[in-house]
Amino acid sequence: MIKANDYQKYFLDGDKHVGDYETMYRNCADPWHIEELGLRLDMKAALLLWEHSPVKLDRALDAGAGAGLFTLELLKVLKKTSPEVRLTVSDVAPSALALAKARLETAGEGARVDYVPYDLRRLDESDGPFEAGAYDLIVVAQVLWGLLENIRAVWAGLGRLARRGGRLLVAQHFPDPQNYGADVVGGPDDLARLIAEAGWRPLAALETDRRTNHHWTAMWSWN
């Protein structure tokens, strides 16, 4: 297994997005240092944001779930008010989904969970394997940098998947300095503008350390 920062070569080649995430998850012990770092501040803030104003859920989608570290904690929180929620867990890398499935099943949270491999950047082509207008909640956590080539289509496509009044919960870390993607999304203000342009209505946001190691989470509604 490859360790340290070698996973980054599957993500970027200079300023070009490589995006070979399937190989990354197969070859790297802890890509993104997720297991080492645990939940980041933006992820914890997203859980707090949801707990502050939860709604009853029938179906939820975790889009770009990776190995499922955040997915597990998210599901525990969602089930407090929606114990029968059906969660769809999606990622571009089947190997990541296998890790997420093992994590949830080991924790006893594997019931009523579906696993769907899909590249969100293709949402400009169709709704893919997802049902339009079906989801009460869509979660996008720490996925932004892999979507920049088609970022506008992603938010619009996720809108097609949401039911009217459905929620979008976004959690994102913005490194300092930001060496990739600043020309498309230079910070939370740019990201919020793109989401709003796709038709999402802002409801609430939390952020920490805007001047240094910036963590941001926000909730939106589809109308």
Residue pairs with C-beta under 8 A, 6 or more apart in sequence:
1 27
1 28
1 29
2 27
2 28
2 29
3 28
3 29
3 30
6 28
7 24
7 27
7 28
7 30
7 31
7 32
9 18
10 18
10 19
10 20
10 21
10 23
10 24
10 27
10 28
10 31
11 17
11 18
11 19
11 21
11 24
11 145
11 146
12 18
12 180
15 179
15 180
17 145
17 146
17 148
17 149
17 180
19 92
19 146
21 91
21 92
21 93
21 96
21 146
22 92
22 93
22 94
22 95
22 96
24 31
24 93
25 31
25 67
25 93
25 95
25 96
25 99
26 95
30 36
31 66
32 66
32 142
34 66
34 67
34 69
35 67
35 69
38 69
39 69
39 70
39 73
40 142
40 171
40 173
40 215
41 173
41 208
41 209
41 215
42 141
42 142
42 171
42 172
42 173
42 207
42 208
42 215
42 216
42 217
43 70
43 73
43 141
43 142
43 171
43 217
45 171
45 206
45 207
45 208
45 215
45 217
46 74
46 139
46 141
46 169
46 170
46 171
46 217
47 73
47 74
47 77
48 206
49 169
49 204
49 206
49 217
49 218
49 219
50 74
50 77
50 78
50 169
50 219
51 77
51 80
52 204
53 203
53 204
53 219
54 78
54 80
54 81
54 82
55 81
55 136
55 137
55 167
56 81
56 82
56 136
57 78
57 81
57 82
57 85
57 136
57 137
58 82
58 84
58 85
58 86
58 136
59 85
59 86
59 87
59 88
59 134
59 135
59 136
59 137
60 78
60 85
60 86
60 87
60 88
60 135
60 136
60 137
60 138
60 139
61 87
61 88
61 90
61 130
61 135
61 137
61 138
61 139
61 161
62 70
62 71
62 74
62 87
62 88
62 89
62 90
62 139
62 141
63 90
63 120
63 138
63 139
63 140
63 143
63 158
64 90
64 91
64 92
64 120
64 140
64 141
64 142
64 143
64 146
64 147
65 71
65 89
65 90
65 91
65 96
65 97
65 100
65 141
66 91
66 93
66 96
66 99
66 100
66 142
67 96
67 99
67 100
67 103
68 89
68 96
68 99
68 100
68 101
68 103
68 104
69 103
70 141
70 142
70 171
71 87
71 89
71 100
71 103
71 104
72 103
72 104
72 107
72 109
74 139
74 141
75 85
75 87
75 104
75 109
75 113
76 109
78 85
78 87
78 137
79 85
84 112
85 112
86 112
86 113
86 114
87 112
87 113
87 114
88 113
88 114
88 115
88 116
88 130
88 135
89 97
89 100
89 101
89 104
89 113
89 114
89 115
89 116
90 97
90 115
90 116
90 117
90 118
90 120
90 130
91 97
91 100
91 117
91 118
92 117
92 118
92 119
92 120
92 146
93 117
94 117
97 115
97 116
97 117
100 115
101 110
101 113
101 115
104 110
104 113
116 129
116 130
118 128
118 129
118 130
120 143
120 147
120 154
120 157
120 158
121 146
121 147
121 149
121 150
121 153
121 154
122 128
123 150
123 153
123 154
123 156
123 157
123 158
123 160
124 150
124 153
124 154
124 156
124 157
127 157
127 160
127 161
130 161
131 161
132 160
132 161
133 160
133 161
133 162
133 163
133 164
134 161
134 163
135 161
135 162
135 163
135 166
136 162
136 163
136 166
136 167
137 166
137 167
137 168
137 169
138 158
138 161
138 162
138 166
138 167
138 168
138 169
139 168
139 169
139 170
139 171
140 158
140 168
140 169
140 170
140 171
141 169
141 170
141 171
141 172
142 171
142 172
142 173
143 172
144 151
144 172
144 181
144 185
144 191
145 180
145 181
147 154
148 181
148 184
148 185
151 184
151 185
151 194
152 194
152 197
152 198
155 194
155 195
155 197
155 198
155 200
156 198
156 199
158 168
158 198
159 198
159 199
159 200
159 222
162 168
162 222
163 222
164 222
164 223
165 221
165 222
165 223
166 221
166 222
167 203
167 219
167 220
167 221
167 222
168 195
168 200
168 219
168 220
168 221
168 222
169 217
169 218
169 219
169 220
170 191
170 195
170 217
170 218
170 219
170 220
171 215
171 216
171 217
172 188
172 191
172 215
172 216
172 217
173 213
173 214
173 215
173 216
174 187
174 188
174 214
174 215
174 216
175 213
175 214
176 212
176 213
176 214
178 186
178 187
184 190
185 191
185 194
187 214
188 205
188 207
188 214
188 216
188 218
191 216
192 202
192 205
192 218
195 202
195 218
195 220
196 202
196 220
199 222
199 223
200 220
200 221
200 222
201 220
201 221
201 222
201 223
202 218
202 219
202 220
203 218
203 219
203 220
203 221
204 218
204 219
205 216
205 217
205 218
205 219
206 216
206 217
206 218
207 214
207 215
207 216
207 217
208 214
208 215
209 215
